[in-house]
Amino acid sequence: MGLPIPDRPPASAGLLDRCAAEHVTGALRSPHGCFYLLDGAVYCVEGSTAPGLDARLRVSGKVPAHGWEAARTTAGPHHGGARYLVGEGWLTQGELELCHLAALLDAAFFALPLPPETTSFTPGTAHWLGVVRRVSAAALQRATAHRRALLDQLQPWAAVDTCPVVPVDPPRSGGAPATGRQRRLLASADGRRTPHELARVLGLSAFVTLLDIRRLAAAGLVHLPRGPAALPRRHPGARPADRPAASGERPAPTWQLPVPELFETADPDIALLVRLRTALEENL
């Protein structure tokens, strides 16, 4: 049965807000993802766009495919998949929490907002993995909004989001990638894979991959698709579409700017996990 929606809900009241207020337990299914809730808090998000927890653990070498399948088949009615993975020694509890949170945030980014007309709620439905960490609906939506703001800062280079990534060869003088992760992306870019496909192959965050590819395009290290409109140049600290670029002028290299925190929450445990996750991603 679908989640009942009032005829005129308040502008600020989304489906996640309502579920949090009513402390519901179950699954919210939308065209782009499924949110699993316990007492109104989100503990798992599955989506088709971002690499899931299984892909991240497999590519990293932590959990092979047969280990993941064994966890799924032995989870049982108590949804003990996560306990199985840790108990069998595939990974530690801390490693599981870091990877799980990263996958949850990534999937939520591409699945939100939830359209009321195409989202349904099934009460009582639980995920076989079980509860690893819970994130409040408010914190999850703040994180998603913050990530969208980061991408908006690089909006002039959004044309690279859905196209095959083609590195510039030879690279522009002085335009070296800022992080090891960006070097991995360029090394894996074969001119056929899109940013989302690269994220899956490398087991990386789809959001962070999009952000990196836009930064690489801004630095002149990734070819931009041909288009009729001139590419605007962005100055550090200025709005994305300040002014059109002069003929032959390259956009300013925004990848040199420091990467801001991607998540804000009042929960100190979750904040610590996110800081650790961000530090690990930046040093890959």
Residue pairs with C-beta under 8 A, 6 or more apart in sequence:
1 120
1 121
1 122
2 119
2 120
2 121
3 15
3 18
3 19
3 28
3 116
3 119
3 120
3 121
5 15
5 116
9 18
9 116
14 113
14 114
14 141
15 28
15 114
15 116
15 119
15 121
16 28
16 35
16 42
16 112
16 114
16 137
16 140
16 141
17 137
17 138
17 141
19 28
19 37
19 40
19 121
19 137
20 40
20 41
20 136
20 137
20 138
21 40
22 40
23 39
23 40
24 37
24 39
24 40
24 121
24 123
25 37
25 38
25 39
25 40
25 123
25 124
25 126
26 36
26 37
26 121
26 122
26 123
26 124
26 125
27 34
27 35
27 36
27 37
27 121
27 122
27 125
27 126
27 127
28 34
28 35
28 37
28 114
28 119
28 120
28 121
29 119
29 120
29 121
29 122
30 111
30 114
30 115
30 118
30 119
31 115
31 118
32 47
32 48
32 49
32 110
32 111
33 45
33 46
33 47
33 48
33 49
33 107
33 108
33 110
33 111
34 45
34 46
34 47
35 42
35 44
35 45
35 108
35 111
35 114
36 42
36 43
36 44
36 45
36 46
36 125
36 126
36 127
37 43
38 126
38 131
38 134
40 136
40 137
41 134
41 135
41 136
41 137
42 104
42 108
42 134
42 135
42 136
42 137
42 140
43 104
43 127
43 131
43 132
43 133
43 134
43 135
44 100
44 104
44 127
44 129
44 131
44 132
45 103
45 104
45 107
45 108
45 111
46 52
46 107
46 127
47 106
47 107
47 108
47 110
47 111
49 107
49 110
49 111
49 196
49 206
50 103
50 106
50 107
50 109
50 110
50 199
50 205
50 206
50 207
51 59
51 103
51 106
51 199
51 200
51 203
51 204
51 205
51 206
52 103
52 107
53 99
53 100
53 103
53 129
54 63
54 65
54 68
55 200
55 203
56 99
56 102
56 103
56 203
57 63
57 68
57 90
57 91
57 99
57 203
58 64
58 65
58 68
58 203
59 201
59 202
59 203
60 99
60 203
62 90
62 91
62 95
62 99
63 71
63 85
63 90
63 91
67 85
67 88
67 90
68 85
70 84
70 88
71 81
71 82
71 84
71 85
71 88
71 129
72 81
72 128
74 80
74 81
74 84
75 81
75 84
75 128
75 129
75 130
78 130
79 126
79 127
79 128
79 129
79 130
79 131
80 130
81 128
81 129
81 130
82 96
82 100
82 129
82 130
82 131
82 132
83 130
85 91
85 96
86 92
86 93
86 96
91 99
96 132
97 132
97 133
97 273
98 273
98 276
98 277
98 280
100 129
100 132
100 133
101 132
101 133
101 135
101 270
101 273
101 274
101 277
102 205
102 277
102 281
104 133
104 135
105 140
105 143
105 147
105 205
105 207
105 262
105 263
106 205
106 206
106 207
106 208
108 140
108 143
108 144
109 143
109 144
109 147
109 148
109 206
109 207
110 206
110 207
112 140
112 141
112 144
133 270
133 273
135 265
135 270
136 265
136 267
139 263
139 264
139 265
139 266
139 267
139 270
142 264
142 265
143 262
143 263
143 264
143 265
146 262
146 263
146 264
147 207
147 262
150 211
150 260
150 262
151 158
151 207
151 210
151 211
151 214
152 240
153 234
153 240
153 254
154 211
154 214
154 215
154 218
154 234
154 240
154 254
155 240
155 241
156 218
156 231
156 232
156 233
156 234
156 240
156 241
156 251
157 214
157 217
157 218
157 224
157 231
157 251
158 214
159 224
159 225
159 227
160 195
160 213
160 214
160 217
160 222
160 224
160 225
161 194
161 195
161 210
161 213
161 214
162 194
162 195
162 196
163 194
163 225
164 189
164 191
164 192
164 193
164 194
165 185
165 189
165 191
165 193
165 194
165 195
165 198
165 213
165 222
166 189
166 191
166 222
166 223
167 186
167 189
167 221
167 222
167 223
168 220
168 221
168 222
168 223
171 220
171 221
172 219
172 220
172 221
172 250
175 219
175 220
175 221
175 253
177 183
177 185
177 186
177 216
177 219
177 221
177 255
178 215
178 255
178 256
179 212
179 282
179 283
179 284
180 283
180 284
181 204
181 208
181 212
181 281
181 282
181 284
182 212
182 215
182 216
182 255
184 202
184 284
185 198
185 202
185 204
185 209
185 212
185 213
185 216
186 216
186 221
186 222
188 198
188 201
188 202
189 198
189 222
193 201
195 206
195 209
195 210
195 213
196 206
196 209
196 210
198 204
198 209
198 213
199 205
199 206
199 209
200 206
202 209
204 281
204 284
205 281
208 262
208 281
212 255
213 222
215 254
215 255
216 222
216 255
217 223
217 224
217 251
218 234
218 251
218 252
218 253
218 254
218 255
219 253
219 254
219 255
219 256
220 250
220 251
220 253
224 231
230 244
230 245
231 245
231 251
232 240
232 241
232 242
232 243
232 244
232 245
232 251
233 242
233 243
233 244
233 245
233 246
233 249
233 250
233 251
233 252
234 240
234 241
234 242
234 251
234 252
234 254
235 242
235 252
236 252
236 254
236 257
245 251
259 278
259 282
261 274
261 275
261 278
262 274
262 278
263 270
263 271
263 274
264 271
265 271
265 274
